[in-house]
Amino acid sequence: MTSVVVFGAGGRAGRQILAEAGRRSIEATAVVRDPAKYPDVSGAVAGDATDAGLVATAARGHDVAISAVYGADLDPAAYGEAMAALLRGLERAEVRRLLLIGVATTLPGDGGVRRFEEPGFPAEWRPFSQARADELTVLERYDGAVDWVVLTPAAELIEDEGSSGYRIRNSGTALSYTALANALLDEVAADRHHRTQLAISGS
């Protein structure tokens, strides 16, 4: 049976991933920084996706790692380094697959330029978007043993458990957290894409 370790399991995306894993009878371990703050996340263990040692401890024995971490408190300059630490930790744990939730502003727009680099993009949002682009750069340059896929949802994520469909495409309608969880766990099962970023939107 495939097992997954979910970093950032206390957030909205992480919780939906855990719920969907349960529906599919996939063994899932929830990782949060402080389990005491998430008493409703069953079996949560302490870990930090930016610390290679803690990543290795939490991930050991799993087949796939999913990162649903939203690091609003992380210095934008540290995102690339944090991704490198996550990869080192997964290598130590001998986890050979990583699925990461991306951010829509790093996708190319109609002119082929990444959206956060387009004229008129709000300046206050650029540092975070550049930080997430730095993550992608680390992944694209990585030549180690961990296979990876970045699944990037539409700019609008909504709470709608009745909307579970999705499509792999660069733009489209809003995506529900349920559909995002489906996309991630479908990729866990199919192992279809490798070392690439996929755009996911509502069906």
CORPETA-V478274 format. One record per pair of residues at least 12 apart in sequence whose ideal C-beta (glycine too) atoms are under 7 Angstrom apart, sorted by the first residue. I is the first residue (numbers start at 1). J is the second residue. D is the distance in whole Angstrom. If there is no record, write none. Layout:
# CORPETA-V478274
i:I j:J d:D
i:I j:J d:D
This chain:
# CORPETA-V478274
i:1 j:27 d:6
i:2 j:26 d:6
i:2 j:63 d:5
i:2 j:64 d:7
i:2 j:188 d:6
i:3 j:27 d:4
i:3 j:62 d:5
i:3 j:63 d:5
i:4 j:21 d:6
i:4 j:26 d:6
i:4 j:28 d:5
i:4 j:62 d:6
i:4 j:63 d:7
i:4 j:64 d:5
i:4 j:66 d:6
i:4 j:188 d:6
i:5 j:29 d:5
i:5 j:31 d:6
i:5 j:58 d:6
i:5 j:59 d:5
i:5 j:62 d:4
i:5 j:65 d:5
i:6 j:18 d:6
i:6 j:28 d:6
i:6 j:29 d:7
i:6 j:30 d:6
i:6 j:31 d:6
i:6 j:66 d:5
i:6 j:68 d:6
i:7 j:31 d:5
i:7 j:47 d:7
i:7 j:49 d:4
i:7 j:65 d:7
i:7 j:67 d:5
i:7 j:68 d:7
i:7 j:69 d:5
i:8 j:49 d:7
i:8 j:67 d:6
i:8 j:68 d:4
i:8 j:69 d:4
i:8 j:70 d:7
i:9 j:30 d:3
i:9 j:31 d:6
i:9 j:32 d:6
i:9 j:41 d:6
i:9 j:44 d:6
i:9 j:68 d:7
i:10 j:32 d:4
i:10 j:38 d:4
i:10 j:41 d:6
i:11 j:68 d:6
i:11 j:70 d:6
i:12 j:177 d:5
i:13 j:68 d:4
i:13 j:101 d:6
i:13 j:177 d:6
i:13 j:180 d:6
i:14 j:68 d:4
i:16 j:177 d:4
i:16 j:178 d:6
i:16 j:180 d:7
i:16 j:181 d:4
i:17 j:66 d:6
i:17 j:68 d:6
i:17 j:181 d:5
i:17 j:184 d:6
i:18 j:30 d:6
i:20 j:181 d:4
i:20 j:182 d:6
i:20 j:185 d:5
i:21 j:185 d:6
i:24 j:185 d:6
i:26 j:185 d:7
i:29 j:45 d:6
i:29 j:58 d:7
i:29 j:62 d:7
i:30 j:43 d:6
i:30 j:44 d:4
i:30 j:45 d:7
i:31 j:45 d:6
i:31 j:47 d:4
i:31 j:58 d:5
i:32 j:44 d:5
i:33 j:46 d:7
i:33 j:48 d:6
i:34 j:46 d:7
i:45 j:58 d:6
i:49 j:67 d:6
i:49 j:69 d:5
i:49 j:82 d:7
i:49 j:86 d:5
i:50 j:82 d:4
i:50 j:85 d:6
i:51 j:85 d:6
i:52 j:85 d:4
i:52 j:88 d:4
i:52 j:89 d:4
i:52 j:92 d:7
i:53 j:89 d:7
i:55 j:85 d:7
i:55 j:86 d:6
i:55 j:89 d:3
i:55 j:90 d:6
i:56 j:89 d:4
i:56 j:92 d:4
i:56 j:93 d:5
i:59 j:89 d:6
i:59 j:90 d:6
i:59 j:93 d:4
i:59 j:95 d:5
i:60 j:93 d:4
i:62 j:95 d:6
i:63 j:97 d:7
i:64 j:95 d:7
i:64 j:97 d:4
i:64 j:99 d:7
i:64 j:188 d:5
i:65 j:90 d:6
i:65 j:95 d:5
i:65 j:98 d:5
i:66 j:99 d:5
i:66 j:184 d:6
i:67 j:86 d:7
i:67 j:98 d:7
i:67 j:100 d:5
i:67 j:101 d:7
i:68 j:101 d:5
i:76 j:127 d:4
i:76 j:128 d:6
i:76 j:130 d:7
i:76 j:131 d:4
i:79 j:131 d:4
i:79 j:132 d:7
i:79 j:134 d:5
i:79 j:135 d:5
i:80 j:134 d:4
i:80 j:135 d:6
i:80 j:137 d:7
i:80 j:138 d:5
i:83 j:135 d:4
i:83 j:138 d:4
i:83 j:139 d:7
i:84 j:138 d:5
i:87 j:142 d:6
i:87 j:144 d:6
i:87 j:146 d:6
i:90 j:146 d:5
i:91 j:144 d:6
i:91 j:145 d:6
i:91 j:146 d:6
i:95 j:146 d:7
i:96 j:145 d:6
i:96 j:146 d:6
i:96 j:147 d:6
i:97 j:146 d:7
i:97 j:147 d:5
i:98 j:146 d:5
i:98 j:148 d:4
i:99 j:149 d:5
i:99 j:151 d:6
i:99 j:184 d:5
i:99 j:187 d:6
i:99 j:188 d:7
i:100 j:148 d:7
i:100 j:150 d:5
i:101 j:151 d:6
i:101 j:153 d:7
i:102 j:132 d:7
i:102 j:150 d:4
i:102 j:151 d:7
i:102 j:152 d:3
i:102 j:197 d:6
i:103 j:129 d:7
i:103 j:132 d:5
i:103 j:152 d:7
i:104 j:152 d:6
i:104 j:153 d:7
i:104 j:154 d:6
i:104 j:155 d:4
i:105 j:125 d:7
i:105 j:129 d:4
i:106 j:129 d:6
i:106 j:132 d:5
i:106 j:133 d:5
i:106 j:136 d:6
i:106 j:152 d:7
i:107 j:152 d:6
i:107 j:170 d:6
i:107 j:199 d:5
i:114 j:133 d:7
i:116 j:129 d:3
i:116 j:130 d:7
i:136 j:150 d:7
i:136 j:197 d:6
i:147 j:194 d:5
i:147 j:195 d:7
i:148 j:195 d:6
i:149 j:187 d:6
i:149 j:193 d:5
i:149 j:194 d:7
i:149 j:196 d:6
i:149 j:198 d:6
i:150 j:197 d:4
i:150 j:198 d:7
i:151 j:183 d:6
i:151 j:184 d:6
i:151 j:187 d:7
i:151 j:198 d:5
i:151 j:200 d:5
i:152 j:197 d:6
i:152 j:198 d:7
i:152 j:199 d:5
i:152 j:200 d:7
i:153 j:175 d:5
i:153 j:180 d:5
i:153 j:200 d:5
i:154 j:172 d:6
i:154 j:173 d:7
i:154 j:174 d:6
i:154 j:175 d:4
i:154 j:200 d:7
i:154 j:201 d:4
i:154 j:202 d:6
i:156 j:174 d:4
i:157 j:175 d:6
i:157 j:177 d:6
i:157 j:180 d:7
i:158 j:174 d:5
i:158 j:176 d:5
i:159 j:177 d:6
i:160 j:176 d:4
i:160 j:178 d:7
i:161 j:178 d:5
i:163 j:176 d:4
i:163 j:178 d:6
i:163 j:179 d:6
i:163 j:202 d:7
i:164 j:176 d:7
i:164 j:178 d:5
i:164 j:179 d:5
i:164 j:182 d:5
i:165 j:179 d:6
i:165 j:202 d:7
i:165 j:203 d:3
i:166 j:179 d:4
i:166 j:182 d:6
i:166 j:183 d:5
i:166 j:200 d:5
i:166 j:201 d:7
i:166 j:202 d:6
i:166 j:203 d:6
i:167 j:201 d:6
i:167 j:203 d:5
i:168 j:198 d:5
i:168 j:199 d:7
i:168 j:200 d:6
i:169 j:199 d:6
i:169 j:201 d:6
i:170 j:199 d:4
i:171 j:201 d:6
i:172 j:201 d:3
i:172 j:202 d:6
i:173 j:201 d:6
i:173 j:202 d:4
i:174 j:202 d:5
i:175 j:200 d:6
i:175 j:201 d:6
i:175 j:202 d:5
i:179 j:202 d:7
i:180 j:200 d:7
i:183 j:200 d:5
